[in-house]
Amino acid sequence: MKINDMRISAIGGTICSIWASLSLDDVLSTMLTAAIGTLVSFATSRMIGRWNNRGRK
């Protein structure tokens, strides 16, 4: 067995074990949390930008 074959086998086994431990609920929950965090971050940066522009006028 070559070194590359062993690496591919190890990577494949790792991916399979991770895939088996995740559920659809976990993935959806993570996606929802990431989307909410992105929206809050965007809204916060826009508000800070408006406050900074208001102070310069």
C-alpha positions as CSV (number, residue, x, y, z in Angstrom):
1,M,0.0,0.0,0.0
2,K,1.4,3.4,-1.0
3,I,1.5,6.5,1.2
4,N,-1.1,8.3,-0.9
5,D,-3.5,5.3,-0.6
6,M,-3.1,5.4,3.1
7,R,-3.8,9.2,3.2
8,I,-6.9,8.8,1.0
9,S,-8.1,6.0,3.2
10,A,-7.6,8.0,6.4
11,I,-9.3,11.1,4.9
12,G,-12.2,8.9,3.7
13,G,-12.6,7.3,7.1
14,T,-12.6,10.7,8.8
15,I,-15.2,12.1,6.4
16,C,-17.4,9.1,6.9
17,S,-17.2,9.3,10.7
18,I,-18.0,13.0,10.7
19,W,-20.8,12.5,8.2
20,A,-22.4,9.7,10.3
21,S,-22.3,11.9,13.5
22,L,-24.1,14.9,11.9
23,S,-27.8,15.0,11.7
24,L,-30.0,17.2,9.4
25,D,-31.2,19.1,12.4
26,D,-27.7,20.1,13.4
27,V,-26.9,21.3,9.9
28,L,-30.1,23.3,9.7
29,S,-29.6,24.8,13.1
30,T,-26.1,25.8,12.2
31,M,-27.2,27.4,8.9
32,L,-30.0,29.3,10.7
33,T,-27.6,30.6,13.4
34,A,-25.1,31.7,10.7
35,A,-27.7,33.5,8.7
36,I,-29.0,35.4,11.8
37,G,-25.5,36.3,12.8
38,T,-24.7,37.6,9.4
39,L,-27.9,39.7,9.4
40,V,-27.2,41.1,12.8
41,S,-23.6,41.9,11.9
42,F,-24.7,43.7,8.7
43,A,-27.3,45.7,10.4
44,T,-24.9,46.7,13.2
45,S,-22.2,47.8,10.8
46,R,-24.8,49.9,8.8
47,M,-26.0,51.6,12.0
48,I,-22.5,52.4,13.1
49,G,-21.7,53.8,9.6
50,R,-24.7,56.0,9.7
51,W,-23.8,57.3,13.2
52,N,-20.3,58.1,12.0
53,N,-21.5,59.9,9.0
54,R,-24.0,61.9,11.1
55,G,-21.3,63.1,13.3
56,R,-19.2,64.4,10.4
57,K,-21.9,66.7,9.0
